[in-house]
Amino acid sequence: MDKTGLKSGKMEPAALEPAALDEMLHFHGCTGSTLGIELELQILSPHDYNLTRGAPDLLAQLSKRDHPGNVVPEITEGMIELNSSIHDDYESLVEELDSLREHLVAAADRLHLAVAGGGTHPFQRWSEQRIFPKERYQALADQYGYLAKQFTVFGQHIHIACRDGDEAVRMVRLVSRYVPHFIALSASSPFYQGVDSEFDSARLSAINAFPLAGTMPALASWADFRAYFERMAAYGVVRSMKDFYWDIRPKPNYGTIEIRVCDTPLTVRQAARLGAFGQALVEWLRDTPEVAPHPDQGLAYSVNRFQACRFGLSAEFIDVASRRKLPLVDELNDTLNAILPSALKLGGDRAIRELIGQIHRMHNDADWLRKVAASEPSLAHVVLRQVERWAEPLEEDG
């Protein structure tokens, strides 16, 4: 108890030293327009297709064989994260992800496990999950309580290279306008805790509860960002960039911005398409330096984000520049066609054309999951279909 009679929280660690801050906030800029992605995947029992505590064994199995990219644990033992290498173009990213997928499926088979994409597991209970035995994850569980286990949701993170910190700050703010676009295209989490949530992306609701979720403040430069971080660190609120659960955040150690709003797709092809979308969008914005964040962008941000989570490709979008409300799919179509020349330059035009076809069909993974659920006897059978979908060769992913 403190002198007010209230229970005190845990003591915060000592303030970061200036040298540690300098190292953490040094932005390792990149000259090219490279990209990389991270995919959080479900580890399942093939008996009942519930999540199972397979991450330690699966990681050990994968360590015995060479494979592309990297595979790391996530916060609970029923999930795992795939990290791609750095890529210049869409096709090389697809090739690596497919090879990594094959290694992962084979390793899971050897352990009598299964793996799948999707932003949420349809019927797992968060209270049954076990925190992965890693110091950082145990610290998060101590800090956030039940939210840590509720964080057993599955997302795709897209890293896009920036030349320097100033460009990264600008891109975080500019790309924020397109957060609904990424949500609607990637949505794959309609079912949660055994019911249809009536959202296309229920996953993001689990992230909204964290105190440092949301968006980066409206900063103008990397110097502004550093000053902001130093103030937050001085109050003991943050100690690293990982403490920010923003929808988009700068990653100075990678020299990128990280787009964090996508559900994990059901296929590696769709994951790579979304990566190519992020790459081409940043390239297009880079080539139009006259574009600036609208001063009222933040006023519509939460509503646009909610609309995309709730309704997916059927959402409405508020364009603050024109003060109009329009179908998100129309805004998406205009955006994808506008960035197509940039995608062509980067070798990702096939991905953008396929995304254009997706929105013309008004189809995302959430739609696919609901259609499967309508024809299957249980949500366990839906997860089985997700497992089969993840294992499909690339040529079978339309």
C-alpha positions as CSV (number, residue, x, y, z in Angstrom):
1,M,0.0,0.0,0.0
2,D,1.2,3.6,-0.6
3,K,0.3,6.4,1.7
4,T,-3.0,7.0,0.0
5,G,-4.1,3.5,1.0
6,L,-4.2,2.3,-2.6
7,K,-2.4,-0.8,-3.8
8,S,0.8,0.2,-5.7
9,G,1.8,-1.3,-9.0
10,K,5.2,-2.9,-9.6
11,M,8.3,-0.8,-9.5
12,E,9.3,0.4,-13.0
13,P,12.9,-0.5,-14.1
14,A,15.5,2.2,-14.1
15,A,15.4,4.8,-16.9
16,L,17.1,4.1,-20.1
17,E,20.6,5.4,-20.5
18,P,21.3,8.0,-23.2
19,A,23.5,5.5,-25.0
20,A,20.8,2.9,-25.0
21,L,18.3,5.4,-26.4
22,D,20.7,6.5,-29.1
23,E,21.1,2.9,-30.2
24,M,17.4,2.1,-30.1
25,L,16.4,5.3,-31.9
26,H,19.0,5.2,-34.6
27,F,17.1,4.7,-37.9
28,H,18.8,2.3,-40.2
29,G,17.5,3.7,-43.4
30,C,17.3,1.7,-46.7
31,T,17.8,3.0,-50.2
32,G,15.6,0.4,-51.9
33,S,11.9,-0.3,-51.8
34,T,12.2,-3.6,-50.0
35,L,9.6,-5.5,-48.0
36,G,9.3,-8.4,-45.6
37,I,6.4,-9.9,-43.7
38,E,5.6,-11.7,-40.4
39,L,2.8,-14.3,-40.2
40,E,1.3,-15.5,-36.9
41,L,-0.2,-19.0,-37.4
42,Q,-2.4,-21.4,-35.4
43,I,-1.0,-24.7,-34.0
44,L,-3.8,-27.3,-33.9
45,S,-4.5,-30.8,-32.7
46,P,-5.7,-32.9,-35.6
47,H,-8.0,-34.7,-33.2
48,D,-10.4,-31.9,-32.4
49,Y,-8.8,-28.9,-34.3
50,N,-8.5,-26.8,-31.2
51,L,-5.4,-24.9,-30.5
52,T,-2.7,-27.0,-28.8
53,R,0.5,-26.2,-26.9
54,G,2.7,-27.3,-29.8
55,A,5.0,-24.3,-30.2
56,P,8.0,-25.6,-28.2
57,D,8.1,-29.0,-30.0
58,L,7.4,-27.5,-33.4
59,L,10.3,-25.0,-33.0
60,A,12.6,-27.8,-31.9
61,Q,11.6,-29.9,-34.9
62,L,12.2,-27.0,-37.3
63,S,15.6,-26.3,-35.9
64,K,16.8,-29.7,-37.1
65,R,16.4,-28.8,-40.8
66,D,17.5,-25.8,-42.9
67,H,14.6,-23.7,-44.1
68,P,14.2,-20.2,-45.5
69,G,13.2,-17.2,-43.4
70,N,12.9,-17.6,-39.7
71,V,10.4,-19.1,-37.3
72,V,10.0,-17.8,-33.7
73,P,7.6,-18.3,-30.8
74,E,4.7,-16.0,-30.0
75,I,3.0,-15.0,-26.7
76,T,1.1,-18.3,-26.2
77,E,2.1,-21.9,-27.0
78,G,-0.7,-22.4,-29.5
79,M,0.8,-20.1,-32.0
80,I,4.0,-19.5,-33.9
81,E,5.4,-16.7,-36.1
82,L,7.0,-17.0,-39.6
83,N,9.4,-14.2,-40.6
84,S,10.3,-13.8,-44.3
85,S,13.7,-12.5,-45.5
86,I,14.0,-9.1,-47.0
87,H,12.7,-9.0,-50.6
88,D,12.8,-6.7,-53.6
89,D,9.7,-8.0,-55.3
90,Y,6.5,-9.9,-54.9
91,E,7.4,-13.1,-56.8
92,S,10.5,-13.8,-54.7
93,L,8.5,-13.3,-51.5
94,V,5.8,-15.8,-52.7
95,E,8.5,-18.3,-53.5
96,E,10.1,-18.1,-50.1
97,L,6.8,-18.1,-48.2
98,D,5.7,-21.2,-50.1
99,S,8.9,-23.0,-49.3
100,L,8.7,-22.0,-45.6
101,R,5.0,-23.2,-45.6
102,E,6.1,-26.6,-46.9
103,H,8.8,-27.0,-44.2
104,L,6.3,-26.0,-41.5
105,V,3.6,-28.3,-42.7
106,A,6.1,-31.2,-42.9
107,A,7.4,-30.5,-39.4
108,A,3.9,-30.3,-38.0
109,D,3.0,-33.6,-39.7
110,R,6.0,-35.3,-38.1
111,L,4.7,-34.2,-34.7
112,H,1.0,-35.1,-35.4
113,L,0.1,-31.4,-35.4
114,A,-1.6,-29.1,-37.9
115,V,-1.2,-25.5,-38.8
116,A,-3.6,-22.9,-40.3
117,G,-4.0,-19.3,-41.1
118,G,-6.9,-17.1,-40.1
119,G,-7.1,-14.1,-37.7
120,T,-8.8,-15.9,-34.9
121,H,-9.3,-19.5,-33.9
122,P,-13.1,-20.0,-34.2
123,F,-13.7,-21.7,-30.8
124,Q,-10.6,-21.8,-28.6
125,R,-11.0,-20.4,-25.1
126,W,-8.4,-17.8,-24.2
127,S,-8.4,-18.9,-20.5
128,E,-7.0,-22.3,-21.5
129,Q,-3.9,-20.9,-23.3
130,R,-0.4,-21.1,-21.8
131,I,2.1,-18.2,-22.0
132,F,5.2,-19.2,-23.9
133,P,8.2,-19.6,-21.5
134,K,10.1,-16.5,-22.6
135,E,11.1,-13.7,-20.3
136,R,9.4,-11.0,-22.4
137,Y,6.1,-12.9,-22.7
138,Q,6.1,-13.6,-19.0
139,A,6.6,-9.9,-18.3
140,L,3.7,-9.0,-20.6
141,A,1.5,-11.5,-18.7
142,D,2.5,-9.9,-15.4
143,Q,1.8,-6.5,-16.8
144,Y,-1.4,-7.1,-18.7
145,G,-3.1,-9.9,-16.9
146,Y,-5.8,-11.8,-18.8
147,L,-5.2,-9.6,-21.9
148,A,-2.0,-11.5,-22.5
149,K,-3.8,-14.7,-23.1
150,Q,-6.6,-13.0,-25.0
151,F,-3.9,-11.9,-27.3
152,T,-4.0,-15.4,-28.9
153,V,-5.0,-13.9,-32.2
154,F,-3.2,-14.1,-35.4
155,G,-2.0,-11.2,-37.6
156,Q,0.2,-10.4,-40.6
157,H,2.7,-7.6,-40.2
158,I,4.2,-5.9,-43.3
159,H,7.5,-4.1,-43.2
160,I,8.3,-1.6,-45.9
161,A,11.7,0.1,-46.2
162,C,12.2,3.8,-45.7
163,R,15.1,6.0,-46.5
164,D,15.4,7.7,-43.1
165,G,13.4,8.4,-40.0
166,D,11.8,11.5,-41.4
167,E,10.4,9.5,-44.3
168,A,9.2,6.8,-41.9
169,V,7.3,9.3,-39.8
170,R,5.7,10.8,-43.0
171,M,4.8,7.3,-44.3
172,V,3.2,6.2,-41.0
173,R,0.9,9.2,-41.1
174,L,0.1,8.9,-44.9
175,V,-0.4,5.1,-44.9
176,S,-2.8,5.5,-41.9
177,R,-5.4,6.7,-44.3
178,Y,-5.3,3.3,-45.9
179,V,-5.7,1.2,-42.8
180,P,-9.3,0.3,-43.7
181,H,-8.1,-1.0,-47.1
182,F,-5.7,-3.4,-45.5
183,I,-8.3,-4.6,-42.9
184,A,-10.9,-5.3,-45.5
185,L,-8.6,-7.1,-47.9
186,S,-7.1,-9.3,-45.2
187,A,-10.1,-9.9,-42.9
188,S,-10.2,-13.6,-41.9
189,S,-11.6,-13.6,-38.3
190,P,-15.4,-13.7,-38.4
191,F,-15.7,-16.4,-35.7
192,Y,-14.5,-15.9,-32.1
193,Q,-15.1,-17.9,-28.9
194,G,-17.5,-20.2,-30.7
195,V,-19.8,-17.7,-32.3
196,D,-20.1,-15.6,-35.4
197,S,-18.9,-12.2,-34.2
198,E,-20.7,-10.5,-37.1
199,F,-17.4,-8.8,-37.8
200,D,-15.2,-9.6,-40.8
201,S,-12.2,-8.9,-38.5
202,A,-12.9,-9.7,-34.9
203,R,-9.1,-10.0,-34.2
204,L,-8.5,-6.2,-33.9
205,S,-10.9,-5.9,-31.0
206,A,-8.5,-8.0,-28.8
207,I,-5.7,-5.5,-29.6
208,N,-7.8,-2.4,-28.9
209,A,-7.8,-3.1,-25.2
210,F,-4.1,-2.5,-24.8
211,P,-3.3,1.0,-23.4
212,L,-0.8,1.8,-26.2
213,A,-3.0,0.6,-29.1
214,G,-4.2,3.1,-31.7
215,T,-2.2,5.4,-33.8
216,M,1.1,7.3,-33.6
217,P,0.7,11.0,-32.6
218,A,0.7,13.5,-35.4
219,L,4.5,14.1,-35.4
220,A,6.3,15.9,-38.2
221,S,9.9,14.5,-38.1
222,W,12.1,11.8,-36.6
223,A,13.4,14.4,-34.2
224,D,9.9,14.9,-33.0
225,F,9.4,11.2,-32.7
226,R,12.6,10.8,-30.6
227,A,11.5,13.6,-28.3
228,Y,8.2,11.9,-27.9
229,F,9.8,8.5,-27.2
230,E,12.1,10.0,-24.6
231,R,9.3,11.6,-22.7
232,M,7.3,8.3,-22.7
233,A,10.4,6.5,-21.6
234,A,11.1,9.0,-18.8
235,Y,7.6,8.4,-17.4
236,G,8.3,4.6,-17.5
237,V,5.5,4.1,-20.1
238,V,7.8,2.4,-22.7
239,R,11.2,0.9,-22.9
240,S,11.3,-0.2,-26.5
241,M,9.4,0.2,-29.8
242,K,7.6,-3.1,-29.1
243,D,5.7,-1.4,-26.3
244,F,3.7,0.5,-28.9
245,Y,0.8,-1.5,-30.2
246,W,0.0,1.0,-32.9
247,D,-1.7,0.0,-36.1
248,I,1.4,1.3,-37.9
249,R,4.7,2.0,-36.2
250,P,8.2,2.9,-37.3
251,K,10.9,0.2,-36.7
252,P,14.2,2.0,-36.6
253,N,16.3,-1.1,-36.2
254,Y,14.9,-2.5,-39.4
255,G,14.7,0.8,-41.3
256,T,11.0,0.2,-42.0
257,I,7.5,1.1,-41.1
258,E,5.4,-1.9,-39.9
259,I,1.8,-2.2,-40.9
260,R,0.1,-4.3,-38.2
261,V,-3.7,-4.3,-39.0
262,C,-3.9,-7.3,-41.3
263,D,-5.4,-10.6,-40.2
264,T,-3.3,-13.6,-41.1
265,P,-4.7,-14.8,-44.5
266,L,-5.6,-18.4,-45.2
267,T,-2.9,-18.7,-47.9
268,V,0.7,-17.5,-48.4
269,R,-0.3,-16.1,-51.8
270,Q,-2.7,-13.7,-50.2
271,A,-0.1,-12.8,-47.6
272,A,2.3,-11.9,-50.3
273,R,-0.3,-9.9,-52.2
274,L,-0.9,-7.8,-49.1
275,G,2.8,-7.2,-48.8
276,A,3.0,-6.1,-52.4
277,F,0.1,-3.7,-51.8
278,G,2.0,-2.1,-48.9
279,Q,5.2,-1.9,-51.0
280,A,3.5,-0.3,-54.0
281,L,1.5,2.1,-51.8
282,V,4.6,3.4,-50.1
283,E,6.5,3.7,-53.4
284,W,3.5,5.7,-54.9
285,L,3.4,8.0,-51.9
286,R,7.2,8.4,-52.0
287,D,6.9,9.5,-55.7
288,T,4.2,12.1,-54.8
289,P,5.9,14.3,-52.3
290,E,3.2,16.9,-52.5
291,V,0.8,14.6,-50.7
292,A,0.4,15.4,-47.0
293,P,-1.8,14.0,-44.3
294,H,-5.1,15.8,-44.1
295,P,-5.5,17.8,-40.9
296,D,-8.9,16.1,-40.2
297,Q,-7.7,12.6,-41.0
298,G,-7.7,11.6,-37.3
299,L,-11.4,12.6,-36.9
300,A,-12.6,9.8,-39.2
301,Y,-9.9,7.3,-38.4
302,S,-11.6,5.3,-35.8
303,V,-14.9,5.2,-37.7
304,N,-13.3,4.1,-40.9
305,R,-11.3,1.4,-39.0
306,F,-14.4,0.1,-37.3
307,Q,-16.4,0.0,-40.6
308,A,-13.7,-2.1,-42.2
309,C,-13.5,-4.5,-39.2
310,R,-17.3,-4.8,-39.0
311,F,-18.3,-5.0,-42.7
312,G,-15.1,-5.8,-44.6
313,L,-15.4,-5.0,-48.3
314,S,-19.0,-3.8,-47.8
315,A,-17.9,-1.0,-45.4
316,E,-18.3,2.7,-46.0
317,F,-15.3,5.1,-46.0
318,I,-15.3,8.7,-45.0
319,D,-12.9,10.7,-47.2
320,V,-12.2,13.8,-45.2
321,A,-10.6,15.6,-48.1
322,S,-13.8,15.6,-50.2
323,R,-16.1,15.4,-47.1
324,R,-17.8,12.5,-48.7
325,K,-18.9,9.0,-47.5
326,L,-18.4,6.4,-50.2
327,P,-18.2,2.6,-50.5
328,L,-14.8,1.4,-49.3
329,V,-14.7,-0.9,-52.3
330,D,-14.8,2.1,-54.7
331,E,-12.0,3.8,-52.7
332,L,-10.0,0.6,-52.8
333,N,-10.5,0.2,-56.6
334,D,-9.3,3.8,-57.1
335,T,-6.3,3.2,-54.9
336,L,-5.2,-0.1,-56.4
337,N,-5.4,1.3,-59.9
338,A,-3.5,4.5,-58.9
339,I,-0.6,2.4,-57.5
340,L,-0.5,-0.1,-60.3
341,P,2.3,1.7,-62.2
342,S,4.4,1.7,-59.0
343,A,3.7,-2.0,-58.6
344,L,4.7,-2.6,-62.2
345,K,8.0,-0.9,-61.5
346,L,8.6,-3.0,-58.4
347,G,7.5,-6.3,-60.0
348,G,4.3,-6.6,-58.0
349,D,1.7,-5.8,-60.6
350,R,0.3,-9.3,-60.7
351,A,-0.5,-9.0,-57.0
352,I,-2.3,-5.7,-57.4
353,R,-4.3,-7.0,-60.4
354,E,-5.3,-10.0,-58.3
355,L,-6.4,-7.8,-55.5
356,I,-8.5,-5.7,-57.9
357,G,-10.2,-9.0,-59.0
358,Q,-10.8,-9.8,-55.4
359,I,-12.7,-6.5,-54.7
360,H,-14.7,-6.9,-57.9
361,R,-15.8,-10.2,-56.6
362,M,-16.5,-8.7,-53.2
363,H,-14.7,-11.6,-51.6
364,N,-12.3,-11.9,-48.7
365,D,-11.3,-14.8,-46.4
366,A,-14.0,-13.9,-43.9
367,D,-16.6,-14.5,-46.7
368,W,-14.9,-17.9,-47.5
369,L,-15.0,-19.0,-43.9
370,R,-18.7,-18.1,-43.5
371,K,-19.6,-20.0,-46.7
372,V,-17.6,-23.0,-45.4
373,A,-19.3,-22.8,-42.0
374,A,-22.7,-22.8,-43.7
375,S,-22.0,-26.2,-45.3
376,E,-20.1,-27.9,-42.4
377,P,-21.6,-29.5,-39.3
378,S,-19.3,-27.7,-36.8
379,L,-16.6,-25.1,-36.4
380,A,-14.0,-27.9,-36.0
381,H,-14.8,-28.8,-39.5
382,V,-14.2,-25.2,-40.6
383,V,-10.8,-25.3,-39.0
384,L,-10.0,-28.5,-40.8
385,R,-10.8,-26.7,-44.1
386,Q,-8.5,-23.9,-43.0
387,V,-5.7,-26.5,-42.5
388,E,-6.3,-27.9,-45.9
389,R,-6.4,-24.4,-47.5
390,W,-3.0,-23.5,-45.9
391,A,-1.5,-26.7,-47.2
392,E,-2.6,-26.0,-50.8
393,P,0.2,-25.6,-53.4
394,L,0.4,-22.1,-54.9
395,E,-1.2,-23.0,-58.2
396,E,-4.4,-24.1,-56.4
397,D,-4.8,-20.7,-54.7
398,G,-7.0,-18.7,-57.0
